Amino acid sequence: MRNETDNDAAENIEPVSGWGTEDFRALTPEMFANVGVPNIVYVREVRASEIEGEAGDELNLPADTRLYAVHAANGIRMAVLDSRDAAFAGARQYDLEPVSVH
């Protein structure tokens, strides 16, 4: 239920500038990664062959082995784990909110 005081307060609110549709289109990936989602990480399935060059000799797995990469909002890979559950649990352990990417 609204009263006159509520109406007066709503009329005195200034619109927030800088967040129109055209403003979102101008966001760079780096800017987007830093706007409102610092605690979100993305979990994506990868094959061992996709990260073989980055892991060097440490990765001694068949090329078709499924792994799960955890990425920061800006796309930087933070971790690679052997199960989706472990990726989600690890993220939550650090107060991060994991979401799946397909």
N, C-alpha and C positions, 0 to 999 in steps of 0.2 A: 504494500500500500504506500503510495507516494503522497506527500503533503506539499504545501507551497514552498517550504524550506528546501526540499529535495529539488524542486523545479528551479529555484533560484540558483542553487549550487551547480546544477547541470548547465545552466545557461552561462555561468561564469568560467567554465572550464575552457582553457585555450586548447585548440587542436595541436597535437604533437607534430612537429615538422620533421621532415627527413625520413619518413617511413611510408611514402606513397609507392604505388606500383613501379613508377619509373625509378625510384630510388633503389628498390630491390634489384632491378635489372642492371644497375650500375655496380653492384657489389662484386668485388673480385673473389675468387675462391678463398683467399687468405682472410679477407674481411668477413665473409660468410662464416668461416670456421671459428671466428672469434666473437660472433654475435649470438649470444643467448644459448649456445650449445657447448660450453666448455667441458661438460661432463658426459657428453654422448660419445660413444665409440661404436664402430661398425665391425661386425664379425662377418667374415666372408670365407667360403670354402675355397681352398687353393690346392693344387696338386704339387707334390714334392718337386716335380720338374720345373714348375714356375719359379721356385725360389732357390733352386740348386746353385746358381751362380752367386747369389748373395750369401748363402750359408757355407760355401766352400766345402772343405772336406768334412766338416762337422755333420753334414747330413748324409747318412748312410742308409737311405730308404729307397725302395723301388719308386721309379718315376711317377707311377700312377697312384701313389699313396695319398689319401685325402688328409689334408691338414686344415686348420682353421686360423686365419690371420685376423688379428685385432688391429684396426686402424683408427687413428685419431680423426676428428672431424675434418681436418685439413688434408687427410689422405696418407699421412705418414704411418707406416707400419710400426706398431709398437711391440707386437709379440706374435709368435706362431705356436699353436698348441696342437695336440693330437686328437682333441675331441671338441665338439661344439659346446658341450656342457662345461668342459674345463675352461674354454675361452670366456664363456659368460660368467662363470664363478670367479675367475681371475679378475675380470673387469670389475665385478661388484665388490670384490675384496678391496679394491682401491677407490671405492665410492664413485665408480663410473657407471653409466647406464648403457648397457650394450643393446644394440639393435642389429637385426639380420639384414644382410645385403645379398641379393641374388644376382 
